[in-house]
Every structure is written in structure tokens, then in C-alpha cells.
Amino acid sequence: MAESMSGLSEKEAEEFHKYYMQGFLLFTVVAVVAHFLVWTWRPWFQGDGGATASLDPNSVVTTLTTLIG
């Protein structure tokens, strides 16, 4: 049986990969949520009216429902 470059067995490598992917997915979800919250607070794509804060409950709920459903 050939030795792997990492020194891990096949089972250990699969387990590491599983936990690595879970951590990456969690990090990505947290980053997306953080970016969305910052964007609702201070949108970085400004319209004709310039930068306006849009963090009121109605607009957040409306945006979330359109994204989800």
C-alpha cells in the first residue's frame, strides 16, 4: 500500500475533509449573512438618491421573503 503525502490514512483523510467542508460552509454562511446585514445598513451600490440607510424592519422582511421564496 502506498504512503500518502499527508501521512493520513484514507479514512482519516475523508474525516478531515468532512469537517473541513463543514467549517468552510459555516464560514461562508456567516460571511453572506454579515454582508447582507451591512448592505441593508449601508448599501454600497448607490442609486440616484445617493447612499441611504435602509435598515427598517419592513424593508428587511420584504427583502428576506423575496430572497427565500
Backbone hydrogen bonds, N-H to C=O, Kabsch-Sander energy under -0.5 kcal/mol:
donor,donor_aa,acceptor,acceptor_aa,energy
13,A,9,S,-2.6
14,E,10,E,-2.1
15,E,11,K,-2.2
16,F,12,E,-2.6
17,H,13,A,-2.5
18,K,14,E,-2.2
19,Y,15,E,-2.2
20,Y,16,F,-2.6
21,M,17,H,-2.6
22,Q,18,K,-1.9
23,G,19,Y,-2.2
24,F,20,Y,-2.4
25,L,21,M,-2.5
26,L,22,Q,-2.4
27,F,23,G,-2.5
28,T,24,F,-2.4
29,V,25,L,-2.5
30,V,26,L,-2.5
31,A,27,F,-2.4
32,V,28,T,-2.5
33,V,29,V,-2.4
34,A,30,V,-2.5
35,H,31,A,-2.5
36,F,32,V,-2.4
37,L,33,V,-2.5
38,V,34,A,-2.3
39,W,35,H,-2.5
40,T,36,F,-2.3
41,W,37,L,-1.4
42,R,38,V,-3.3
46,Q,44,W,-0.8
47,G,50,G,-0.7
50,G,47,G,-1.4
54,S,40,T,-1.3
56,D,54,S,-1.4
60,V,56,D,-2.0
61,V,57,P,-2.4
62,T,58,N,-2.4
63,T,59,S,-2.5
64,L,60,V,-2.7
65,T,61,V,-2.5
66,T,62,T,-1.9
67,L,63,T,-2.1
68,I,64,L,-2.5
69,G,65,T,-2.4
